């Protein structure tokens, strides 16, 4: 991007809806700390905003790190507003997927199988497609990409 990027330490407060590691679904997390960054292309046509946040789930008190990313190239339709809005994406650490908790009774499973299960779950949550191939996908050698 350019040399005109900016970094601002924001005030704590505010809320963000992201997947909770313990509650097994999206919850409204409280923002404990935030650092806002912005940048633009040399000609000013493309702008990028990243907000780095420390968030806590008010239900289970799990603390996570979250990056909220927005740019002028990604738009989505907002039904309530009846207009296009900038699309926001969220990256969470540690990685997780809402609705995919660790199975109950894993302690009853043999150690080797439990280890493979945990590694597979971690690969799915970390979006490691080669390690954890999703059902219904095939590997195409020519394009070197996963295809549904």
JONORTA-V258228 format. One record per pair of residues at least 24 apart in sequence whose C-alpha atoms are under 10 Angstrom apart, sorted by the first residue. I is the first residue (numbers start at 1). J is the second residue. Records with the same first field share a line. If there is no record, write none. Layout:
BEGIN
I->J + J
END
This chain:
BEGIN
1->39 + 40 + 41 + 42 + 43 + 44 + 46 + 47 + 48
2->39 + 40 + 41 + 42 + 43 + 44
3->39 + 40 + 41 + 42
4->38 + 39 + 40 + 41 + 42
5->37 + 38 + 39 + 40 + 41 + 47 + 48 + 49
6->36 + 37 + 38 + 39 + 40 + 49
7->35 + 36 + 37 + 38 + 39 + 49 + 50 + 51
8->34 + 35 + 36 + 37 + 38 + 51
9->33 + 34 + 35 + 36 + 37 + 51 + 52
10->34 + 35 + 36 + 51 + 52 + 53
11->35
12->53 + 54 + 55
13->55
14->55
15->55 + 56 + 57
16->53 + 55 + 56 + 57 + 66 + 68 + 90
17->57 + 90
18->55 + 57 + 66 + 90 + 91 + 92 + 96 + 97 + 98
19->57 + 90 + 92 + 95 + 96 + 97 + 98 + 99
20->56 + 57 + 59 + 60 + 61 + 62 + 63 + 64 + 92 + 96 + 97 + 98 + 99
21->57 + 60 + 62 + 63 + 64 + 92 + 93 + 94 + 95 + 96 + 97 + 98 + 99 + 100 + 101
22->57 + 59 + 60 + 61 + 62 + 96 + 98 + 101 + 102
23->57 + 59 + 60 + 61 + 62 + 98 + 99 + 101
24->96 + 97 + 98 + 99 + 100 + 101 + 102
25->96 + 97 + 98 + 99 + 100 + 101
26->57 + 97 + 98 + 99
27->56 + 57 + 58 + 59 + 98
28->55 + 56 + 57 + 58 + 59
29->54 + 55 + 56 + 57 + 58 + 59 + 61 + 62 + 63 + 64
30->54 + 55 + 56 + 57 + 58 + 61 + 63
31->55 + 56 + 57 + 63 + 64 + 65 + 66
32->56 + 63 + 64
33->65
34->65 + 66 + 67
35->67
36->67 + 68
37->69
38->69 + 70 + 71
39->71
40->71 + 72
45->72 + 73
46->71 + 72 + 73
47->71 + 72 + 73
48->72 + 73
49->88
50->88 + 89 + 90
51->90
52->91
53->92
54->92 + 93
55->92
63->93 + 94
64->92 + 93 + 94 + 95
65->91 + 92 + 93 + 94 + 95
66->90 + 91 + 92 + 93 + 94 + 95
67->91 + 92 + 93
68->92
92->126
93->126
94->122 + 125 + 126
95->122 + 123 + 124 + 125 + 126 + 127
96->121 + 122 + 123 + 124 + 125 + 126 + 127
97->121 + 122 + 124 + 125 + 126 + 127
98->125
100->124 + 125
END
